[in-house]
Amino acid sequence: MDPGPGKEEEVVEADLVLVNRQGLHARPSQMVVKTANDFASKIEISRDDQVVDAKSIMGVMMLAAEKGTVLKVRAQGPDAREAVQALKELFASGFGEEI
């Protein structure tokens, strides 16, 4: 299926808020990486001036983000919109943890 003109280079950004009590510790970081790896797009997450590859567990854990932190996600590629939406839903769910 042809994604159409310009679709493969689509860039989508969104702010993600950590709502779970313990923030972005090992298990939520692993869930972020697993979700990001489901997509072909390049996905980055940033906090202040630190930008990491969302498909790297070490990178995501380096963000050391606590509850209430706003992270920016940026995806570029053929499924960027879907990737950002999946991450928005994951963050909004609190990673299945106590909020």
N, C-alpha and C positions, 0 to 999 in steps of 0.2 A: 504494500500500500504506500503510495507516494504521499509524504507529509505535506506537500504543497510548497509553493514558493515562500522562502523566508522562514518556514516553520522550523527547520533544523537549527537555526541560529537564534531562536527565540530566547530572550532573557527575562526571567521573572524574579522579583524580589519581594520579600515579606519580612515583617518583624514577628519574632516568636517570643512569647513570654513564658518563662519557667514558672509553672503553677504548683508543682509538687513540692512537698515540704523539704526534701533533701537536695533539691536541685539536680544538677547534671553530674551525678556520680557514675560509677562503673556500669550499672545495669541500664539506666537510661541512655548513656553514651553508646552502649552496644546496640540498643534499639534504634538510635539515630543512624548509626553506621549501616545496620541491616536494612533499614528503610531506604537510605540513600543508594545503597548498592542494588536495589531493585530497579533502578533507572539508569538509562544510558547517558543522561545529561551530566555535565560537570556541575557539582554542587559544592558551594562553599558556605561556611558559617563564620560570622565575625562578631567579635565583641570589642568595642572601642576600636583600636587600630590593629588588633590581632585577627588574622584571617587564617582559617584552617580548612582542609579538605574534609568534607562531611563523610567521606568514605574511608577515613582513617581513624581508627579507635584512639590512637595516641594523640592525634590532632584534636579530636573532639574533647577528650578528657583534659587536654591542656587549657581549655577555656575556663575550667574551674568555676563554673557559674552556679550561683546559689538561687534560691527561690526569689522570684521577683525580677531577675535579670532579664533584660530584653536583648535578644540575639537577632542578628540580621542574617537571613538565608538568601542566597543568590544562586539560581540555577540557570545554566545555559545549555541548550541542546534541544533535541527533537521532542522530549517529554518533560520539558522544564516546568510547565504549568502543573502537570500531574504530580511531579516530584515535590514541588513546593506545597501543593495542597495536602499531600500525604504527610509531610513533616508538620504542617500546621495542625492537622488532626491529631498527630501523635503528641505534640506539645500540649494541645488543649485537653487531651485525655489525662494529663498528668502522669503518663507512662504507666497507668494502671496502679499508681501509688496513692497514698493518702495526700490530700491536697491541703 
